[in-house]
């Protein structure tokens, strides 16, 4: 399911367990372990809309999510996807 060949404007679908969540203003960076490969999901309020972005701020390590969006290169050259939509597949209930 994870094929991170960068192609302009083509949507990709990635699913996996959240490993890390970082917030920077109106952008949320979520590292997803997808089939043993780390993919950075970039959650932006302007792309998701206010309600869905606010909901995404409650995601935490251990949750399993599926994200859909456009593959983009990151500053650190990691695999990244600009998230246009997401679905929570399973919440982490261990806390």
Secondary structure, 3 states (H helix, E strand, C coil): CCCCCCCCCCEEEEEEEEEEEEEECCEEEEEEEECCEEEEEEEEHHHHCHHHHHHHCCCCCCCEEEEEEEEEECCCCCEEEEEEEEEEEECCCCC
